[in-house]
Amino acid sequence: MPARQKILILDDEQDILEIYQEILARLPSQPEIHTSDSGARAIALLESESFNLLLVDLRMPVMDGFQVLAIVRRKFPTLRVVVMTAAEDEQFRARAYGMGIDLYLEKPKTGKEIINFVDCIESMLEKDDAGGFRGVQSKTLVDIIQLECLTQSSAILKICSAIGEGRIWVQKGEIIDAATGDSLGREAFLEMLRWKAGSFEILPSDVPRPRTIFSSYESLLMETAQAMDECDADLPAAEDANLLAGFARYKGVQCVVAVEGADAAKFEHWGAENADGMAAWIHHTTRAMRMLSERLEAGHLEQIEALGPQRHIAILSTDAQDLGVGFTRSATLPYIRETMKQIEVKWAS
């Protein structure tokens, strides 16, 4: 059984430490949570035992967050570091990223911001320690973009690799433009997503940038991933696969699986990491719910909704086929139901 991952939280306010500890204790990975109210004690803890992630405040007495970062980057270069601060200062942000942190977050104030915060931290713990972009250990460019968008940032991502250099403009959590070489907009974004490793820099978004990309960042990432898969395979996508990929244009949709009603082994999918498992679950769940519906004489089963700690799933069911759609955990139930109505119309046609 793998050892539980360990998080160290550094903040000089005891109330904040207790809040963070309570929130992060609910992470699906169930990490060990340790706290420190001073930079000196945090460094001592890091020297005495191994941690996977450090959350650090910037404004603290005696030894501030930047002093801690300087020591951490020298002594523990592979440690993932997230800055959590109430300071809305682009210079602080740029300086922190320049010191090699993995993520800069403003302290969450609303329920949605807390959900985004938890998603970001869980994502940081999920990755292994190989490859990625310097300054964000184990992160692909997709990971970096998702984290910036989840935190509703407004910034310019300057991306450098052996292949070239480019920039991605993010405004209030949405991707509005991209440029590399002679390419602009979605074409440039797709080109940069092919880069496997390199370095990045966060620049302040101080000059207005005309918008050329109008898709949500979730849809854009999925659309470009589909295009990359098609190019890599060098084969035209199947008609069903194209239909499923089209559902990714709806905000919040992460994956889609269509299962033949008579055989769970026969399915089409798009964006699902564990397609076999998800297809089997969809098949089993719809059969179980149909049996229950018949016993209760509740009528024909049309849709199933399942809300989980990592993802929400909705299922449309017919005699011939079942369609499972995975949504981000921040998607609300009313939004899922409304989106599934639109998906059902396209699926039926």
LOKEVO-796942 format. One record per residue (C-alpha): residue number from 1; residue in one letter; x negated, z negated, y negated. Coordinates in pm, whole numbers, plus 32768, in hexadecimal, padded with zeros to 4 digits. Last residue first. Layout:
BEGIN
R_n_res_u_w_v
R_NUM_a_X_Z_Y;
...
END
This chain:
BEGIN
R_n_res_u_w_v
R_349_s_8BDC_8D3D_7ACA;
R_348_a_8C0E_8BED_7B75;
R_347_w_8AB0_8B79_7B16;
R_346_k_8ADE_8BE2_79AC;
R_345_v_8C25_8B22_7989;
R_344_e_8B9D_89F9_7A49;
R_343_i_8A6E_89E3_7964;
R_342_q_8B50_89C3_7835;
R_341_k_8C1E_88AF_78D7;
R_340_m_8ADA_880C_794F;
R_339_t_8A64_87F5_77E6;
R_338_e_8BA0_873B_777D;
R_337_r_8B83_8648_789F;
R_336_i_8A11_8609_7862;
R_335_y_8A4F_85CD_76ED;
R_334_p_8B66_84D3_7739;
R_333_l_8A7E_8422_7833;
R_332_t_895E_8400_773E;
R_331_a_8811_84B3_776E;
R_330_s_86EC_83C2_773C;
R_329_r_869E_83C4_78B1;
R_328_t_864B_8537_789F;
R_327_f_873D_860F_7965;
R_326_g_8731_8699_7AC9;
R_325_v_8836_879C_7B2C;
R_324_g_88B8_87B8_7C91;
R_323_l_8989_88E6_7CF7;
R_322_d_8A46_88DE_7E40;
R_321_q_8AA7_8A1D_7EF9;
R_320_a_8BB3_8AC3_7FCC;
R_319_d_8CC6_89BD_7FD6;
R_318_t_8C8A_8966_7E69;
R_317_s_8BD7_8842_7DC3;
R_316_l_8B40_8810_7C69;
R_315_i_8A3F_86FA_7C6C;
R_314_a_89B6_8629_7B4A;
R_313_i_8867_8576_7B55;
R_312_h_87CD_8479_7A64;
R_311_r_8657_843A_7A70;
R_310_q_8559_8320_7A7D;
R_309_p_862C_81E1_7A87;
R_308_g_8757_8292_7B26;
R_307_l_88B5_8304_7AC1;
R_306_a_8973_83CE_7BC7;
R_305_e_8A96_84B1_7B6D;
R_304_i_8B67_856F_7C6E;
R_303_q_8C4C_8695_7C23;
R_302_e_8D6F_8753_7CBC;
R_301_l_8DF1_8694_7DEB;
R_300_h_8F54_8704_7E42;
R_299_g_905E_85F5_7E42;
R_298_a_9052_847B_7E4B;
R_297_e_90F1_8456_7FA3;
R_296_l_901C_831D_7FCD;
R_295_r_8FA6_8391_8122;
R_294_e_8F78_84F5_80A3;
R_293_s_8EB3_8485_7F72;
R_292_l_8DD2_83AC_804D;
R_291_m_8D89_84D3_8132;
R_290_r_8D42_85AF_8006;
R_289_m_8C5A_84A7_7F73;
R_288_a_8B8E_8493_80B4;
R_287_r_8B6E_860E_80CC;
R_286_t_8B0A_8628_7F5D;
R_285_t_8A06_8516_7F85;
R_284_h_8967_85A8_80C0;
R_283_h_893F_8707_8030;
R_282_i_88C1_868A_7EDF;
R_281_w_87CA_859E_7F89;
R_280_a_8747_86B2_8070;
R_279_a_871A_879D_7F48;
R_278_m_8666_868D_7E81;
R_277_g_857A_8644_7FA0;
R_276_d_8524_87B0_7FDA;
R_275_a_84FE_87F4_7E63;
R_274_n_840A_86D8_7E24;
R_273_e_8373_8749_7CD8;
R_272_a_84B0_87FD_7C69;
R_271_g_847F_88F9_7B4B;
R_270_w_855F_8A08_7BDE;
R_269_h_8602_8A05_7D31;
R_268_e_86A4_8ADF_7E37;
R_267_f_8727_8A4B_7F7B;
R_266_k_874D_8A7F_80F0;
R_265_a_86CB_894E_81A9;
R_264_a_8802_888A_8146;
R_263_d_88D6_8972_8220;
R_262_a_8A50_89A8_8215;
R_261_g_8A8C_897E_809E;
R_260_e_895B_8A45_8031;
R_259_v_8898_8976_7F34;
R_258_a_8851_89CE_7DC5;
R_257_v_8745_88F6_7D21;
R_256_v_8705_88D9_7BA9;
R_255_c_85F6_881E_7AE8;
R_254_q_85AE_8776_799B;
R_253_v_86E9_87B5_78CC;
R_252_g_86DF_86E7_778B;
R_251_k_8741_87FF_769E;
R_250_y_87E6_8925_7749;
R_249_r_86F6_8A49_7762;
R_248_a_8694_89CE_78BC;
R_247_f_87DB_8A61_793D;
R_246_g_873C_8BBA_7920;
R_245_a_8638_8B5A_7A23;
R_244_l_8753_8B2D_7B1D;
R_243_l_87D8_8C8A_7AD8;
R_242_n_867C_8D22_7AF0;
R_241_a_8646_8C71_7C3D;
R_240_d_8790_8CFD_7CBE;
R_239_e_872A_8E61_7C60;
R_238_a_85D8_8E3C_7D08;
R_237_a_84A6_8E39_7C2D;
R_236_p_83DB_8F79_7C14;
R_235_l_8285_8F57_7CB7;
R_234_d_812C_8F2A_7C1F;
R_233_a_8136_8DC5_7CA8;
R_232_d_8067_8D4C_7B83;
R_231_c_8135_8E16_7A8B;
R_230_e_827E_8D91_7B13;
R_229_d_81FF_8C2D_7B17;
R_228_m_8180_8C51_79B2;
R_227_a_82D2_8CD3_793E;
R_226_q_837E_8BAE_79E6;
R_225_a_8290_8AB9_793E;
R_224_t_82D4_8B66_77F2;
R_223_e_8449_8B3A_781C;
R_222_m_8424_89D2_788C;
R_221_l_8345_896E_776C;
R_220_l_8427_8A21_7674;
R_219_s_8561_8984_7701;
R_218_e_84D4_8825_76E2;
R_217_y_8444_8871_7586;
R_216_s_8595_88E3_7508;
R_215_s_859E_8A58_74BE;
R_214_f_8578_8AD2_7356;
R_213_i_8410_8B4A_7344;
R_212_t_83B2_8C0E_7209;
R_211_r_83D5_8AF6_7108;
R_210_p_831C_8B1E_6FBF;
R_209_r_8215_8A0C_6F94;
R_208_p_8221_890F_6E79;
R_207_v_80C7_8882_6E22;
R_206_d_8074_8714_6E6E;
R_205_s_809D_870F_6FE6;
R_204_p_7F76_8629_7023;
R_203_l_7E7D_86A1_712B;
R_202_i_7E69_861E_728F;
R_201_e_7D39_86A2_7349;
R_200_f_7D19_8733_74A4;
R_199_s_7C0D_8772_75A5;
R_198_g_7BE9_8856_76D0;
R_197_a_7C89_8882_7824;
R_196_k_7D88_8953_78E1;
R_195_w_7DE0_8A58_77DC;
R_194_r_7F0E_8B1C_7855;
R_193_l_7FF0_8A5F_7764;
R_192_m_7F29_8AFB_7649;
R_191_e_7FA4_8C5A_769C;
R_190_l_810D_8BEB_76B5;
R_189_f_80FD_8B49_755C;
R_188_a_805D_8C80_74C7;
R_187_e_8175_8D5D_754E;
R_186_r_827B_8C61_74DC;
R_185_g_8209_8C70_7373;
R_184_l_80D1_8D31_7313;
R_183_s_7FBD_8DF6_73C0;
R_182_d_7E95_8E95_730F;
R_181_g_7DA8_8D7A_736C;
R_180_t_7E7A_8C46_73B1;
R_179_a_7FB4_8BDE_72F5;
R_178_a_80E0_8B00_7339;
R_177_d_8224_8AB3_7283;
R_176_i_834F_89C6_7269;
R_175_i_8321_88D7_738F;
R_174_e_8419_87B9_7364;
R_173_g_83D0_8644_7354;
R_172_k_83FE_861B_71DE;
R_171_q_8334_8755_7196;
R_170_v_8229_87C5_728C;
R_169_w_8140_88E7_7238;
R_168_i_805F_8965_734F;
R_167_r_7F02_89E1_72FE;
R_166_g_7E07_8ABA_73B2;
R_165_e_7CA1_8ADF_7427;
R_164_g_7C0D_8BB4_7539;
R_163_i_7BBA_8BE0_76A7;
R_162_a_7ABB_8AC8_76C7;
R_161_s_7BC2_89E0_763B;
R_160_c_7C32_895C_74E8;
R_159_i_7D8E_88E9_7484;
R_158_k_7DEC_887A_7325;
R_157_l_7F3B_87CA_733C;
R_156_i_7FE2_87BF_71E6;
R_155_a_80C1_8699_7195;
R_154_s_8222_8619_716A;
R_153_s_8269_8525_7284;
R_152_q_83B7_84D5_7328;
R_151_t_830D_83F8_742F;
R_150_l_8397_84CB_754A;
R_149_c_830F_8604_74A0;
R_148_e_81AA_8583_748F;
R_147_l_81B9_8507_75F6;
R_146_q_8247_8651_7673;
R_145_i_8138_8717_75C0;
R_144_i_8020_8648_7656;
R_143_d_80B5_865B_77B3;
R_142_v_80DC_87D7_7799;
R_141_l_7F6F_87F2_772C;
R_140_t_7F0F_8744_786D;
R_139_k_7EB6_85D6_7868;
R_138_s_7DCC_8524_795A;
R_137_q_7D19_846D_7841;
R_136_v_7D9B_84C1_76E8;
R_135_g_7C6C_84C4_7605;
R_134_r_7BD5_85E7_76C1;
R_133_f_7CE3_86C5_7752;
R_132_g_7D2E_86BB_78C6;
R_131_g_7C57_8694_79F8;
R_130_a_7C73_8583_7AFB;
R_129_d_7CE3_841B_7ACD;
R_128_d_7E3F_841F_7B68;
R_127_k_7F7F_842B_7A9F;
R_126_e_80B0_834B_7AC5;
R_125_l_8040_822B_79E7;
R_124_m_8047_82EF_78A1;
R_123_s_819A_8380_78FD;
R_122_e_8222_8220_792D;
R_121_i_81A6_81C7_77D1;
R_120_c_8248_82F8_7733;
R_119_d_8395_82C6_77E3;
R_118_v_839B_8156_7779;
R_117_f_8360_81B6_760E;
R_116_n_8469_82C5_761B;
R_115_i_8564_81C8_76A2;
R_114_i_84FF_80D0_7592;
R_113_e_8529_81DD_7487;
R_112_k_8687_8227_750B;
R_111_g_86E5_80B7_74FA;
R_110_t_8668_809A_7395;
R_109_k_8539_7FF8_72F1;
R_108_p_8411_8075_73B8;
R_107_k_82B4_8023_7333;
R_106_e_8215_8164_72B6;
R_105_l_814F_8215_73C1;
R_104_y_7FF2_82AC_73D3;
R_103_l_7F8A_832F_752A;
R_102_d_7E51_8365_75F8;
R_101_i_7D50_82CC_750F;
R_100_g_7C06_8381_74D7;
R_99_m_7B83_82F0_7392;
R_98_g_7BF5_8429_72D8;
R_97_y_7D53_83E2_7357;
R_96_a_7D42_8290_72A8;
R_95_r_7CB9_8327_7166;
R_94_a_7DC9_8433_715C;
R_93_r_7EDA_832E_718C;
R_92_f_7E4A_823C_7091;
R_91_q_7E31_835A_6F97;
R_90_e_7F98_83BE_6FE5;
R_89_d_8014_8261_6F89;
R_88_e_8161_81D4_6FFA;
R_87_a_80D2_8080_7060;
R_86_a_81BD_7FCF_7152;
R_85_t_80C0_7FFE_7267;
R_84_m_809A_803F_73DA;
R_83_v_7F55_80F1_742F;
R_82_v_7F3B_8164_7599;
R_81_v_7DF3_815C_7658;
R_80_r_7D97_81E3_77B0;
R_79_l_7C52_814A_782E;
R_78_t_7B4D_824D_788E;
R_77_p_7A55_81F8_7778;
R_76_f_7A56_807F_77B8;
R_75_k_7929_7FEE_76FF;
R_74_r_7901_80E7_75E2;
R_73_r_7A6D_814E_75BD;
R_72_v_7ADA_7FE5_75DE;
R_71_i_79EA_7F66_74D3;
R_70_a_7A54_8068_73D0;
R_69_l_7BC1_803B_742C;
R_68_v_7BAC_7EC2_73F6;
R_67_q_7B16_7EF6_729E;
R_66_f_7C2C_7FEE_7250;
R_65_g_7D34_7EF4_72C2;
R_64_d_7CC4_7DDE_71D9;
R_63_m_7BD7_7CC0_722B;
R_62_v_7C08_7B93_7144;
R_61_p_7D7A_7BD3_70FA;
R_60_m_7E47_7CEA_719A;
R_59_r_7ECF_7E35_711B;
R_58_l_7E85_7F3E_721F;
R_57_d_7F55_7ED0_734C;
R_56_v_7ECF_7F1F_74A7;
R_55_l_7F65_7F8C_75F2;
R_54_l_7E58_7FA4_76FF;
R_53_l_7E8E_805C_7848;
R_52_n_7DFE_8061_79A8;
R_51_f_7D55_7F0B_79A2;
R_50_s_7C2C_7E85_7A67;
R_49_e_7BC3_7D19_7A4E;
R_48_s_7AD3_7C31_7997;
R_47_e_7A51_7D21_788D;
R_46_l_7BAE_7D95_782E;
R_45_l_7C1F_7C2A_7813;
R_44_a_7AFB_7BD4_772E;
R_43_i_7B46_7D03_7653;
R_42_a_7CB1_7C90_7635;
R_41_r_7C43_7B2C_75E0;
R_40_a_7B6A_7BAA_74C3;
R_39_g_7C7C_7C90_7440;
R_38_s_7D79_7B78_7426;
R_37_d_7EDD_7B34_749B;
R_36_s_7EA9_7BA9_7602;
R_35_t_7FA1_7C13_770A;
R_34_h_7FA7_7C72_787C;
R_33_i_80B0_7D46_792B;
R_32_e_808C_7DA0_7A9B;
R_31_p_812B_7EF3_7AD8;
R_30_q_8288_7F2A_7B6C;
R_29_s_826A_80A7_7B9F;
R_28_p_83D9_80D0_7B38;
R_27_l_8391_801B_79EE;
R_26_r_8467_7EE5_79BD;
R_25_a_833E_7DFD_797A;
R_24_l_82F3_7EE3_7855;
R_23_i_841F_7E6B_778B;
R_22_e_83EC_7CF4_77CE;
R_21_q_8279_7D00_7783;
R_20_y_82B6_7DC9_7648;
R_19_i_83B1_7CC7_75CA;
R_18_e_82CE_7BA2_7623;
R_17_l_81A5_7C40_7574;
R_16_i_8276_7C86_743F;
R_15_d_82E2_7B19_742B;
R_14_q_8178_7AA8_744F;
R_13_e_8106_7B71_7321;
R_12_d_7F8D_7BB8_7327;
R_11_d_7FB9_7CE7_7409;
R_10_l_7EF4_7D60_7539;
R_9_i_7FAB_7DCE_7674;
R_8_l_7EE5_7DF8_77B7;
R_7_i_7F81_7ECD_78C8;
R_6_k_7F2C_7EBD_7A3A;
R_5_q_7F80_7FB1_7B50;
R_4_r_7FFC_7F20_7C97;
R_3_a_7F10_7F52_7DBC;
R_2_p_7F64_8066_7EB1;
R_1_m_8000_8000_8000;
END
